[in-house]
Amino acid sequence: MDCKNCGTANPTNATFCTHCGASIPHCYCPRCGQYFDNNTRYCPRCGEPTVTSSPNNATYYNPPKDWLVALLLCIFLGGLGVHRFYCGKIGTGILWLLTGGCFGIGWLIDVILIACGSFTDNFGRPLINRS
């Protein structure tokens, strides 16, 4: 990674410039472990969203949710909204909990959406199939 301050070439995973000591922000792919320039949003190698990693800017990575886990939670505990809590949809999870999956209709719709691959997590990302 080249230092934006002095232009010195640094090791790929360096967080500080070896010449001038300036902070070097960079992106990291949590799936394949590659480092990229700061403006890379998705890993060109595996397509995973990158995580900004810098000493002054700690970012926590929230991995995508698994499709099969969400489907099984919805089938067996969908009336309690457990699948919605798992996907980070806390507000509608509470609604499902209080109304029995919106009286069963919302539960059935969620089973169909998850089975078809149209259900998303709280960040709008589709559920992934890890198997």
N, C-alpha and C positions, 0 to 999 in steps of 0.2 A: 504494500500500500504506500503510495507516495504521499508525503507530508504536504498539506495544502499551504503551510506556512513557509517552508524553506525548499520544498521540492525533493528532499532526500528520499531515496528508496528505502523502505523499511520492511521487515518481515510481515507476512500476510496477516498474522494475528496480533500485531503490535498495537497497543493502546496509546503509547506515547512515542513521539519521534525520537530516534536514537541520536539525532544531531542537535536539534533545538529544544526538545522536551515538550513540544506542543501536543495536545490531545489529538488523537486520530480516531474520529468516530467511524464506524463501519457496520455493515450488516452481516449477520450470521445466519446460516440455514441450520435449524435445529435437527433436521432429519438427516442430511448428508454431511454436515460439518464444514461446509465451504464458507469462506469469507468473501465479501464483495464490496464494491463502492457503496457509499452511503445512500445513493439514490436508487438502488436495486430493491424493488418491493417483493419480487418473487424469484426464487432460485431458478436460474436457467437450466440447471442440471436435473432437478426433480420436481419443480413447480410449487414447492412448499413456500408459504409466506415467510419472508425473512424477518429477523428480529434485530432491532437496533441495539448495538452493544457498545457502550462507552462508559468510562469511569464516572462521568457526571450525569449520565442519563440511563438509569437502570430501567429496563423494560421487561415485564413478565410475559412469558409466552403462554397462551391459552390454546392447547392443541385442538384440532377439529374433533368432533365427537363421532363415535363409531355407529354405523348404521344398524348393525345387528343388535347391539346393546340397547339402542333406542327402540327398536322394533319389539324386542322381548319385554322391555319395561312397559311399553305401551299396551301390548297384548295382555300381560298379566296384572299390571298395576296402573293401567291407563285411566281408570276411573278416579284414581287419587292424584293424577297429574305428575307422577314420578318421572315419566319420560320428559316432560317439559322442564322440570327442575334439573334433570341431567343435561339437557341442552342449553341451560342458562336462561330459560324463559320463566323467570321467577313469578312475575305478575300473573301470567295466564296459568302457571302451575298452581298458584293459590286459588284462582278462579275454578280450575278443574277440581281441586281438592274440596272446595265448598259446595260445588254443584254436581258432584259425581260425573265429571267429564262433560259438563253442560248437558246433563240428563242423558248421557249416552251417545248423543248425536255428535258432539265434538270428538269424543273418543273414537268413534267409527271413522270419522273423517281423518283423524290423525293416523290411524292404522293404515288407511289407504294411502295417505300422503307419504308416510315413511316407507311403506312397501314399494311405492312407485319411484322413490328417490327424490321427491319434491320438497320434503321437509327440511328446514334449515335451522341452524343454531341461532343464538341471540346476536351474532355478528353477521348473519345473513349468508354464512357459508353452508354449502350442502354437507350432509353427513357423509362420511367416507366409509367405504367397504374395505376393511383391512384383511379380509380372508381371501 
